[in-house]
Amino acid sequence: MKGPTGDRRQGFAPVVDVETRLLILGSLPGDTSLKAAQYYAHPRNGFWPLIGGVLGEDLAALPYERRLERLKARGVGLWDVIASAERSGSLDAAIRSPEAADLRGLVESLPNLRAVAFNGGLAARLGRRILSDLEGVALVDLPSSSPAHAISLSAKADSWAILGKFLPDRPAA
């Protein structure tokens, strides 16, 4: 569907289960991810190395479906704050006419949720508007894993390390 500023892009379904303790929210999948039908599919996006570092696992080396299994086994969920939007290209700055995802409904369905982390500035701005009055769940702003956010992966990893405190002490098998 074409809009005045580009094609309408539709996000993915959430990757969660009843044991999700940490929900990481991006903005909207980029072109590479949409084409691959995979979260964070762009080879230069640092998401998989960053969350793998938090979990102490080399998730980037695994096939995509196995990555998702490992996230869920460790209490980590994924979704986006935008359900759909008009956008040309992959940059958040190009997003127009966003339709919010049902973050409230999802969060209310996760009884073990301890934190919601926002992967990047747009995700944080939009997600905090929806979840600002959430009680008992920490809201964490993270530097974007996108290669367009030009700080080093190691600097991003330092910020992302805080996520470990919201997860179970022992890795799930």
HUBELTA-V287412 format. One record per backbone hydrogen bond with DSSP energy under -0.5 kcal/mol. CO is the residue of the C=O (numbers start at 1). NH is the residue of the N-H. If there is no record, write none. Layout:
BEGIN
co: [CO/CO]
nh: [NH/NH]
END
This chain:
BEGIN
co: [1/3/6/7/7/9/14/15/17/18/21/21/22/22/23/23/24/24/25/26/27/30/31/32/33/33/38/42/46/47/48/49/50/51/52/52/57/58/59/63/64/65/66/67/68/69/70/71/71/72/75/75/77/78/79/81/81/83/84/85/86/87/87/91/92/96/98/99/99/101/102/103/104/105/106/107/109/110/114/115/116/117/117/118/118/120/121/122/123/124/125/126/127/128/131/138/138/140/142/145/146/148/149/152/153/154/155/156/157/159/160/161/162/163/164]
nh: [8/6/3/9/87/85/16/78/20/112/114/115/24/77/25/117/26/79/119/81/82/34/35/36/37/38/41/45/50/51/52/53/54/55/56/57/59/61/62/67/68/69/70/71/72/73/74/74/76/75/21/22/24/15/26/83/101/11/99/9/96/7/89/94/95/86/100/83/84/103/106/107/108/109/109/110/111/113/138/23/140/25/119/120/142/124/125/126/127/128/129/130/131/132/134/116/140/118/120/46/149/150/151/156/157/158/159/160/161/162/163/164/165/166/167]
END
